[in-house]
Amino acid sequence: MPNKFPRRLIDSRIYLVFYVNSLQIASTTMAAEVMEHDYENHFWGEKHLGFHVLYENMKHGEDTVNEIGQGTLELLSEIHIMLVKNLQDLAKEIAKYKEDLTKARKEAKQQDVLDAVNLMQTTTTCLQKSKETYYARYAELEKLKKEVNVNPKEVAKMESKMLKSREEYKSYVDKYETVRSDFEEKMERACKMFQAHDRSHFAALQQFLLMYAGHQQEATCAAQQVTGQFRESLQQLSVDEMVARFVRSKGTGVERPQPAVFEEPVDSCIISDDELHHRPSGSMPSSSCSSGVVPSNPPPAPTTADGLLSLDSLDAWNDNREGQHLQPSPTASHSSDSTTGTVPPAAPFSSSVGGSGLGRQKLSLFLPKRKKTVSQSSANDDHEATGG
């Protein structure tokens, strides 16, 4: 069966599967790295200082924030403060230049030039009016001459007005020439002065703007440099990297505390818990190796019933027990009488063990009491019961 899918589509699917697998591997690796540097796995140790290290690091966070404020934000603020200071100095220079400009303007307003300008304006206006008057009267005279039956007196009168306006026009032309020469001379001088002033003014404005642009550029470049370095240093780090660095430098150990096991001393004479539970209620408990426990001489080897019946005499063994003295234990209870000194001897066995019930009774009384706590009162009672 021919392949219905284009080759490009198959390649795209393969690339998509490969890309998804790569993302899964990367996410798994990242999760493993994050778990590798978890605090709960690196702040243990024998001295149990993990909590103190983490708390001190939390306190140092305030210093870090302070360093960010002083090292970066405060530096940027100093840059802007310097810019403001430079702009304030520039504003002072501009204000001073404005005062100089006002003085120069007052000096440029020269009275002789103003008089020449005013005279030129007046002369020009009068010249124009006199010319218009002369042309009008000349036209009236020509019109009057063309009329029929014109009175010669009227013609003479019109000619007189025309000649008068002509003389006035001619005088204004001459006056205008004189005023124009003086006006041109003073105007040339004023124009040179204004041109020099304008050149200086334009240069000053250009200098002020260049200074402003320079201050702004310096502040901007400095701020960009600071922020750029700060951003580069941040881009080189990540949260996981910072956590990993902290764990590597401040970790206190990975070994968690083990459960505690109760251990007896090597040379202790501790009574087991089962023995304590099976004791009669009348006996007084005591600590290990206390004076109430029948002391250290080991008892004879256990014998069978036949051996007990075949005993001829226990007087010698009883005599040995009478000479034993128990020392008080430093850990025994102060309420017990066992700490007062020696323990009175136990009742001796009868030599007639196999012949009388009294001997058997004494033997049954003795055997359970070898491990009992012996007090002064209980020893006396036993002694009286045996008739000793």
Summary of the structure (lengths in Angstrom):
residues: 388
radius of gyration: 65.7
end to end distance: 118.1
largest distance: 211.9
contacts: 901
relative contact order: 0.07
helix: 70%
strand: 1%
